[in-house]
Each structure stands twice: as C-alpha cells, then as structure tokens.
Amino acid sequence: METKKFSTEWAGRPLIIETGKLAQQAGGSCTVQYGNTMVLGTCVVNDSPRDGVDFLPLSIEYEERLYAAGKIKGSRWIKREGRPTDEAVATGRMIDRGIRPLINDKIRNEVQVVLTVLSYDDKNTADIVSIVAASTAISLSSLPWDGPIAGVRIGRKNGELIVNPTFEERAISDINVVLSGLNNRVTMLDVDGSEVSEEDSFKAIKLGLDNFAPVIE
C-alpha cells in the first residue's frame, strides 16, 4: 500500500496524518501526530451481520502504553499493561459519543475501532489526537458514515480562550471544554469549569466549532 502523508497547522502546532504504513490488514488505519504525541488508529468491520442483536455493535478501545511516555518496566514488574485506567475508559466512551450518532443504527456488522497511544510528549493530550485518528480510520474503512469529524479542547488562561491548551495551561485553566463533530454541528460535548457563566461556555463551544474546519479539510 502506498504511504501518504497529510499535514496542516492547527492552533500553532503541526497536525500530521499518515496512512499506508502500519496495520495494513485493518480495514482502515492511520497514525495521527500532534506535536510529538502520536496515536495509531485502526478500524475493522465484520463482513457479515452479527446474529441476535438489535443495536449497532460498535466498540471503541483507547489503549495507553507505558512506552509512549518513555517508561520501560524492569524484570521485577509485570511486562504488560494491566486493565485500562478509569481515564482510558472515559476517553473511549467520549470518542464513541462523537462517532456513534453518525453511523446508521440499522447496521448490525461488528465494528471495532482501536486507538493506541504510541508516543506522548507531556504537552499535547492524546484524547484529542485519538478523536482525529478514529475519524480517519473509519473514513478509510468500508463502514458507511456521515463523517469525518474533528475533536478539539478549549481552555481559558487569564481570561483568554485557548485552542488545544497544553497540560501546563490546562492546570491553570478555569474552563475545560471538549467537543467533537462536523463543521456545522456538535455531536459530543463535555464541559466543566470553575464558576463559569453560560455566556463564557457558549463562547468556548463556538470557538471549538470554528476550529473543526482545518482538521476536517
């Protein structure tokens, strides 16, 4: 398979999507890099419908790897990761909420999307990168859907809204908005803040919606 690379400048940092290099047996696969955080996204769709189900059998798995942050366990420790952390489970569900509404709920073929964090730079959050990776992998697969989508996080520092804040900026931010969706609508929204007004929350959501375009294009 031919390797292809696409890149754009997004909130002052390069966003790079590469296909045709890893997991070529999957229905759709890609790597998405933002700064030095990289996620491998894969999507596999079963050829035949699953019997006895009355729902869309879609599963989203978000997998963290210790080596992504440079942690290599020694001989005294278990060599493999244990059960997913609560944060990893929550991230998988968050990605699911943004994708599921855009897939025909009459489909009964099993769909598995796996997001594996390959590299983590302690600045750019892997959950936002994973939303882009999941969208790209599904778009490359045989699964019909109304995507692609983008995901973005909005924070606020000293009264100024920030697109995709770093971890340091998130620590002092009084608002945290994560949303995903299409250019003209939001399919997933997660908001928390410290005594933030509805007007300020709306401004953050609007800024996030405006920043979908570079990723989707």
Beta strands, then each sheet from edge to edge (+ up, - down):
strand 1: 4-10
strand 2: 13-19
strand 3: 28-34
strand 4: 37-49
strand 5: 58-63
strand 6: 109-119
strand 7: 150-157
strand 8: 160-163
strand 9: 175-181
strand 10: 186-193
sheet 1: 1+ 2- 3+ 4- 6+ 5+
sheet 2: 8+ 7- 9+ 10-
end
